Amino acid sequence: MLTPLPAAVRAAARGLVGAMAMTGVRTFTESAGILVESPPEAIVAEHAPQKLRRLGEGHRTAITELCHWAFGAAGGAMFSALPQPLRKHPLTGPAYGLAIWLSFEIGLAPLLGLQHAKAQRPVSRAVLALDHIMYGIVVAGHLAPEQSPSLHRRSRSHRFARLTAPPTRRRSAA
């Protein structure tokens, strides 16, 4: 069994990768005109300190993405705190991602009074929901499941034994 810290670190790494994948989806959907402004961009535009808002667009975008990735990593680490049987269920990851999106849509966006949330089209909301479902799938690790520790140790020791064993001679069939 793995200790809690490595599990949380792995889950945080998956959260980071999931948030980075979301960046790719959002870049595509914004370029295609499906999404006008992402939630992280809206938060920065309406609530970031003036110092950040005065930066050039490239720097502001880079800082916004770094913050989103950090938030994604934190979300991944929090996923690791769920009970293991729940984490292993195939629907938990997508539900977790969707819950994060819904908590933003229903809770944080209205609390912050974000214009972005009020003006979103149904297609944009659907894209963001799917984006978060993808995040949850990545965080749950179902796309690239881990080997069980005993299998991993056995296969490693088997490879080592094969590499260090003296060569065997085959008898010729005479």
Phi and psi in degrees as a GROMACS rama.xvg file:
@    title "Ramachandran Plot"
@    xaxis  label "Phi"
@    yaxis  label "Psi"
@TYPE xy
-83.9378  148.757  LEU-2
-75.5197  157.562  THR-3
-59.4263  -38.4821  PRO-4
-63.0013  -51.3604  LEU-5
-60.1466  -35.7684  PRO-6
-63.7675  -42.3278  ALA-7
-67.0917  -37.8797  ALA-8
-66.3901  -43.3223  VAL-9
-62.4542  -42.9322  ARG-10
-66.3073  -37.761  ALA-11
-64.4974  -39.7922  ALA-12
-63.7568  -40.9944  ALA-13
-65.1841  -36.3703  ARG-14
-64.3917  -39.2202  GLY-15
-62.756  -48.1163  LEU-16
-63.2576  -40.6797  VAL-17
-61.3849  -42.595  GLY-18
-66.2605  -36.5436  ALA-19
-66.2049  -38.8968  MET-20
-63.9372  -37.7917  ALA-21
-61.6013  -37.3325  MET-22
-59.5569  -42.158  THR-23
-62.4471  -44.464  GLY-24
-63.023  -42.8203  VAL-25
-68.8896  -36.6055  ARG-26
-60.5425  -45.1686  THR-27
-62.9951  -50.0005  PHE-28
-67.785  -32.6576  THR-29
-69.6791  -41.9583  GLU-30
-64.3205  -33.3421  SER-31
-82.7378  -3.62005  ALA-32
80.1946  11.7177  GLY-33
-81.0883  -39.7114  ILE-34
-117.335  126.79  LEU-35
-83.7595  -45.1497  VAL-36
-149.366  133.482  GLU-37
-80.073  158.443  SER-38
-55.6792  -44.5046  PRO-39
-60.3814  -38.7538  PRO-40
-64.6859  -40.0519  GLU-41
-64.5473  -42.5155  ALA-42
-62.1286  -44.8458  ILE-43
-64.3804  -45.5139  VAL-44
-61.6195  -35.3363  ALA-45
-102.802  -19.8109  GLU-46
-135.146  -1.43901  HIS-47
-73.0938  155.812  ALA-48
-58.5627  149.938  PRO-49
-53.2642  -37.8606  GLN-50
-57.8121  -41.045  LYS-51
-72.4174  -40.667  LEU-52
-67.6629  -24.7735  ARG-53
-81.0121  -12.267  ARG-54
-64.5728  159.407  LEU-55
-63.2204  158.916  GLY-56
-57.4497  -41.4617  GLU-57
-61.7181  -46.3699  GLY-58
-67.1184  -41.2078  HIS-59
-63.0507  -41.5127  ARG-60
-64.0931  -42.717  THR-61
-62.1406  -44.4965  ALA-62
-66.9559  -39.4402  ILE-63
-60.1337  -45.4842  THR-64
-65.0554  -42.6784  GLU-65
-59.1588  -41.7775  LEU-66
-65.5213  -41.3179  CYS-67
-63.8667  -41.2643  HIS-68
-65.497  -39.5229  TRP-69
-64.0994  -41.1047  ALA-70
-62.7852  -40.4969  PHE-71
-62.9763  -41.3516  GLY-72
-64.1742  -41.8495  ALA-73
-63.8284  -40.5613  ALA-74
-62.6346  -37.581  GLY-75
-64.9014  -44.0375  GLY-76
-62.3849  -38.3226  ALA-77
-66.4532  -34.1848  MET-78
-59.0543  -36.4919  PHE-79
-66.4746  -15.7821  SER-80
-80.7212  -12.1504  ALA-81
-67.8648  151.79  LEU-82
-58.8245  140.754  PRO-83
-53.8069  -45.1106  GLN-84
-59.124  -34.8812  PRO-85
-70.3928  -43.2835  LEU-86
-60.7719  -33.4452  ARG-87
-76.8998  -18.2693  LYS-88
-66.7467  133.605  HIS-89
-63.3686  -20.6655  PRO-90
-92.9393  -9.43153  LEU-91
-64.9693  -44.4334  THR-92
-59.5511  -54.5248  GLY-93
-59.0109  -39.5598  PRO-94
-65.1372  -38.1091  ALA-95
-62.6257  -46.8899  TYR-96
-61.8053  -42.5288  GLY-97
-65.3071  -37.7526  LEU-98
-63.6328  -37.5514  ALA-99
-63.4371  -45.9285  ILE-100
-62.276  -45.6557  TRP-101
-63.9568  -36.4077  LEU-102
-65.4547  -31.9798  SER-103
-70.4115  -51.2676  PHE-104
-62.4451  -42.7116  GLU-105
-91.1076  -29.964  ILE-106
-106.537  -66.7215  GLY-107
-69.1643  -46.3422  LEU-108
-59.236  -48.5606  ALA-109
-65.4537  -36.3078  PRO-110
-62.3356  -40.1205  LEU-111
-82.7184  -10.3214  LEU-112
65.5343  36.9962  GLY-113
-67.5984  125.132  LEU-114
-63.4607  -32.9436  GLN-115
-53.2734  -46.1352  HIS-116
-69.6709  -32.9832  ALA-117
-73.2292  -30.7608  LYS-118
-97.3911  -0.354687  ALA-119
-67.5497  140.125  GLN-120
-82.3187  157.839  ARG-121
-56.9953  -36.8166  PRO-122
-64.1184  -41.1758  VAL-123
-62.9978  -42.5486  SER-124
-63.486  -41.1807  ARG-125
-63.1605  -41.2493  ALA-126
-63.1482  -43.1562  VAL-127
-65.6719  -37.8153  LEU-128
-63.4991  -45.9777  ALA-129
-64.3542  -37.7406  LEU-130
-57.4679  -44.6958  ASP-131
-74.0564  -31.2353  HIS-132
-63.3132  -43.4254  ILE-133
-59.4774  -43.3822  MET-134
-55.8345  -46.9194  TYR-135
-62.1217  -38.0655  GLY-136
-63.8896  -42.7136  ILE-137
-66.3053  -44.5273  VAL-138
-60.9565  -39.9926  VAL-139
-69.7913  -19.231  ALA-140
77.9392  16.4292  GLY-141
-74.974  -16.8887  HIS-142
-74.7992  -31.6156  LEU-143
-138.901  76.4543  ALA-144
-62.0266  148.16  PRO-145
-79.3299  148.87  GLU-146
-74.1137  151.008  GLN-147
-67.9617  145.878  SER-148
-55.4388  -37.7565  PRO-149
-68.5024  -39.1668  SER-150
-64.6881  -40.9644  LEU-151
-63.7171  -44.5462  HIS-152
-63.7734  -43.5778  ARG-153
-63.5024  -45.6628  ARG-154
-67.2026  -35.3102  SER-155
-66.3825  -45.3433  ARG-156
-68.9457  -33.3231  SER-157
-65.7474  -42.9711  HIS-158
-62.6477  -42.3396  ARG-159
-63.2898  -42.5911  PHE-160
-62.871  -40.2602  ALA-161
-64.663  -38.8553  ARG-162
-72.2935  -30.8671  LEU-163
-99.1404  -8.76314  THR-164
-71.163  143.804  ALA-165
-65.9556  148.608  PRO-166
-63.93  144.134  PRO-167
-97.7326  144.712  THR-168
-99.4164  138.132  ARG-169
-93.9799  139.162  ARG-170
-79.9416  138.606  ARG-171
-79.7138  143.309  SER-172
-83.5627  102.109  ALA-173
